[in-house]
Amino acid sequence: MKPVEFKDQNVVFAKDQPEYQPLPALRLDTPEGQVISCWKMSIWERMKVLFTGRVWLSLMSFNKPLTPSYLSIHRKDHYSRPDDKDIKKIVDKNLKLWYELRDKYATKPSRLEKPGA
């Protein structure tokens, strides 16, 4: 995976440090000092995640206490913008429909299954 630039980023960590990969990020002015980055997978990485469902994370703590970390595929799990409220309604509606369809079709036997198997 590679860190990628995104609309709301306001800092690039390690910009002039050749030993590290530059990290575009959004630094929020919060008591927790939240820093958010966005990463993009190659086609091969996407396929592997699709089949394994696993992502590995390595953090450098420099032998200090580990900071809380959180991975997600949704930007809104990390931060929101004022224009997100309308999108949230659409996403919630689509998720509800997806779950209904999944539940409806997950209980039906496959046409390939033998009767009584």
PyMOL commands that set and color helices and strands:
alter all, ss='L'
color gray80, all
select helices_A, chain A and resi 43-52+75-77+84-106
alter helices_A, ss='H'
color red, helices_A
select strands_A, chain A and resi 2-4+11-13+23-27+35-36+38-40
alter strands_A, ss='S'
color yellow, strands_A
deselect
rebuild
show_as cartoon
